[in-house]
């Protein structure tokens, strides 16, 4: 049996996307000063990651959870933000800008910020009982 209901995973995914949209838009605009580039990178990345986050959450529900919330959060963050985030955001940013430097600073800055926010997000959702199977 799943440890959480689908509507909880969907809710977590939507809230995480909203946070990510705000952070990525701010970071991309800071480095490019171009609203069109900012919009394209942000929309394409987050449309892709709405599905990636949901699938990542569902996959983690099938994994044996480490006892420590801290270690679980760190491993989840690494697989999601570091591996998936760097590769997918890097490709999207490079395709849109055609600039390795912009790709690098946007990706590294965004992923660094998201690492910190991810751990906090996991901590908060772990405290919320709504949508958990408590059986």
Residue pairs with C-beta under 8 A, 6 or more apart in sequence:
1 133
1 135
2 61
2 133
3 61
3 132
3 133
4 61
4 131
4 132
4 133
5 131
5 132
5 133
7 131
8 130
8 131
8 132
9 54
9 57
9 58
9 61
9 131
10 54
11 131
12 53
12 57
12 125
13 50
13 53
13 54
13 57
14 50
15 121
16 53
16 121
17 46
17 49
17 50
17 53
19 117
19 121
20 45
20 46
20 49
20 114
21 42
21 46
23 110
23 113
23 114
23 117
24 41
24 42
24 45
24 46
24 89
24 110
25 38
25 39
25 42
27 106
27 109
27 110
27 113
28 37
28 38
28 41
28 42
28 93
28 106
28 110
29 35
29 38
30 109
31 102
31 105
31 106
31 109
32 38
32 97
32 102
32 106
37 96
37 97
40 96
41 89
41 92
41 93
41 96
41 97
41 106
44 92
44 96
45 88
45 89
45 92
48 88
48 92
49 84
49 85
49 88
52 80
52 84
52 88
53 80
56 76
56 79
56 80
56 84
60 76
65 72
66 72
66 75
69 122
69 123
69 126
70 119
72 122
73 118
73 119
73 122
73 123
74 119
76 118
76 122
77 115
77 118
77 119
77 122
80 118
81 111
81 114
81 115
81 118
82 111
82 115
85 107
85 110
85 111
85 114
86 107
86 111
89 106
89 107
89 110
89 111
90 103
90 104
90 107
93 102
93 103
93 106
93 107
94 100
94 103
97 103
